[in-house]
Amino acid sequence: MDLLNIIEEIEKVDPEFQDKISPRRAAIKNITSFGSKVAVAAMPFALGSLFKKAYAQQSSSSIVGVLNYALQLEFLEANFYNAGLTSASFAAMKTTLTATELAGLTLIQTDENNHVKFLQTVITSLGGTPVSFTPANFDFTAQGTFPSVYTSSDTWLAVAETFEDTGVRAYKGQATNLIRNKTVLTAALDIHSVEARHASHLRMLRRARMLTAGMSSTAAIRPWITGANDTGIAAVNASYAGEDNVMQGGVNVATGLSAYNTIAGANATTSATQAFDEPLDMQTVVGIVTPFFKK
């Protein structure tokens, strides 16, 4: 076993590894000076202890921070569905939703409340303190940006869709911060995929309503995000910023489509943006959802 090669491989995925273990270099020196079978036998245990000390504190605090960030978003979504489907404040809006629409939305409501409970449990199990919000903490008009959210199902559904689209991109944006804890990462990705299905369901629901109202199929919203101004609602543009990106892994996907004569011109750009979803960083997401929290 070549310890130096192991460390070199680790540094490829974590350039800060040497800094994290610098106080323990004496231990490494002692380990590498072993010249017997005892050294080989002890190596896994020594390395395990070394890595645990190097990563445990940093990983625990950062993971709890990411999970609390996710929990805040889930509280927002859960309370939004709880209010819209059960609160008297939304009674006028709810009467314009069909029984079929309500059934699907109720399932999403259940999912979001389960996400809240799950994240609270995980954060507590990691020794952290879950953030907490009550219905009184929220302003679903976003400080007057969506004044008809209590009475118009079209507005309410547009806001719901934007929450889901933002949530999908938010989870994706934090994946690399959870990569050292595969259990938590797997759970977060499980939630991410459900949020994506929520978003697609809401998009299909809104599309059906638009087509019923006489809007052309080309103008109606699609089940997937297309470009950086996907909804046509200026107030939610921040949730779709960056979705006009056509570069993936150093490859211009739009140019590639045109080169192979598959799709050309503006259609190539549209198709390229539809084929990939972009992550959102924490600062951007916090800026998007902050207006929905009362000061």
N, C-alpha and C positions, 0 to 999 in steps of 0.2 A: 504493500500500500504506500503510495507516494503522497504524503500530506501536502506538499507544495503544489502538486498537480491538482489536488482537491480544492485547495484555496484558490488557485488560478481559475478553475472552472466556476466556482462560486462568484468570483469577482466579475465574470462575464455577465451574470444576471443581476448582481448587486455590487456596483462600483464602490459603495461606501463600506463594504465588508471589513476592509483593513482598519478603517477608523473605529468601527464598532468593537473590534477585538483587540485594539492596540493596548489596552491595559492588561491584556492577558497574553502578551507575546512571550513573556517568560515561561508561561505554561506550555506554549507551542514549542519553545526551544527545548524544554525538558522532554516533551513528548518525542520530538524528532531525534533526541540524543539516545533514546532507548535502542538497544541492539540485540534484543532477545525475543523469544516467543511471548514473553510477558508483555512486551510492548505491543505486539500484534493483537493480543487478546484484549488489552486494555484500551486500544485505540477507539473502538466504537463508543465506549462509555465516556472516554475523555472528550471526544468530539461532540457527543450528544450534550454533555454538560456545558461545553464551551459555546455551542450554538444557542442553547437555551438561554444562557446568560446574555448573549449578544443580542438576541432578538425578542425575548419575552416581554420586557417592559415596553419597548417601542411598539411591538405588534399589538399588545393588549390595548394600550391607550388609543392607538390610531384606529383600530378596528371598532372599538366602542364609539369613537367619534363619528366614523362613517355610518355605523348602524343607527346612531341617534339622529343623524342627518336624514337617513332613510325613514326613520320612524316619524320625524316631523312631517315629511311628505305624505306618509300613509295616514297620519292623523288628519291632515288637510283633506285628503280624498275621502276617508271614511266619514268625516263629519259633513262633507259636502253631500254625499249620497244619503246619509242619515237625515239631514235636514230636508233635502229635496223630496224624499220619499215618505217622510213621517211628520215633518213639522208643519204646523198650521200656517206658518209664514209663507210656505210654498204651495198652499192649497190651490190657488188659482192656476199656477203652473202645472200642477199634477193632473188637473182635470183635462188637459189637452194631450196627455199621453195615453196611448192605447193600452189595452190589457197585455198585448204581446210585448210592447215596448217596456211596460212596467215589470214584466216577468224577467226579462233579460237584465234590466237595471238592478233589480233586487238581488240577482245572483252576483253582480259586480259589487253591490253594497256588502254582501256577506263576505266576499273575498277580501275586500279592503279592511273590514273589521278584524278578520282573521289575521291579516298581515300585521295589524297593530299589535294584537295579542302575541303573535309569534316573536316579533322583534323585541317586545318588552321582556319576554322570557329569555331570549338569547342574551340581551344586554345584561340582565340581572345575573345570568349564569356566568358571565365573564367578569363579574365583580363591578360592573358599571351601574350607573343610575339612569334609568330611562327618562327621557324628556316627557312632559305630560301637558296636554291641552284639553280644554273643555269647549263645548259649543260656543260659549261666550267669548272665546278668543278669536273667532273668525268673522270676517266681513266678506261675504261672497260676492258683493258688488265690486270688490277690489278698489275700495275708496271711491266709488262712484263710476268706475270704468264700465261696469256692466249693470246699469240701473234697472234693467228689465229682467234680471236673472230670477226674481221672485215670481214673476207673472208670465214670462214667455218660455215655453219649453224649447223653442229654437235657440234662445240665448243660453239656457241652462245646459242643453246638450252640447253646445259649442264649447262652453267652459269645461264641461266634463271631458270632452275629447281632448282638449288642450292639456288638462291635468294628466291624462293618461299618456299622451304623447311625450310630455315633459318627463313623466316618471320613467318611461322606458329609456330615454336618453340619459337621465340622471343615474340610473342603476348601471348603465353601461359605462358611464364616466368614472365610476368608482371601482370597477372590477380589478384594476391593477393594484388598488390599495388593499384589496382583500386576498390577493393571490397567495400570501404566505399562510393563510388559514383555509385549507381546502374545504373544510366542513362549512364554514361561514360563507365562503365563495359559492359553493354549490347551492346553498339555501338562497342566497341573493339572486343567483341566476335563475333559480326556480321561480322566484317572485317576478323577476324581469320578464320571463316568458309569459306569465299570466297577465302582467300589465300590457304586454304587446297584444295579447288576444282581446283584452278590454278595449284597447285603442281601436283595433280593427272592427270590433263589434259596433262601437259607437260611430265609426266612420261609415259603415254599411247602413246603420240605422239612419244617420243623417242623409246619406245619399238617397235612400229610398224615399225619405220625406221630400227631398228636393225634386226628385223626378216626379213624384205624385203631384207636386205643386206646379209642374210644367217646366221646370228648368231642363235645359238640354243635358244630355249625358256627358258631353265634353266639358261643360261648365260645373257640373255637380262634383262634390268632393269624392275622392277615391278612397279605397280601403288602405292605402299606403301613403306615406308622405312624399310629396313631389315638390322639390325646390325649397327655397328659403321663405316664401310667402304662401305657404300651402293653403291656408284657409281663406285668404282674402280679407281677413280681419286684422287691421293694422295693430290693434291693441295687443295681439298675441304674437306678433312677429318675432319677439325675442325667443319664444319657445322653438322656433324653426330656423334660427340663425345658424348658418353653416351647412344647412341641408342642400345647398346648391353645389357642394363640393363634388368634383368629378375625378379627383386624384385619389387613388387607392393603392397603397404600397408602392408609390412612385410611378404608377401607371395612370395615364389619362384614359379613363374608361370610355369617355365620349369619343375621343380620337380613335381609339381602338375599334369601336363599333362602326365608325365611318370608314375606317381603313379596310374592314372586311366586308364593306357594302351591305352590312346587315341593316343598319339604321343610319340615317344621315341627318345633318343639319341640327335644327332645334330639337328634333325628336331624339337624337343621340344624347344630347345633354339631359333631356327629360328622363330618358330611360336610365341613364347613368346615375342620376340622383335618386331615382326610385329603387335602384338595386341595392343601395347601401344606406344604412342609418348611421348618423354621426353621434358621438357621445357629447354630453354637456358637462362642463366642470361645475364644481360645487358653488363657486362664487356666482356664476351665471344663473344657476337654478334658484339660489337664495334670492337673487334680485327679481326673478320672475314671480316667485310665490309670496314675497314679503307684503305686497299690497293686500293680500287676502288675510293677513293677520292684523288684528287690531293693535294699535300702538298703546 
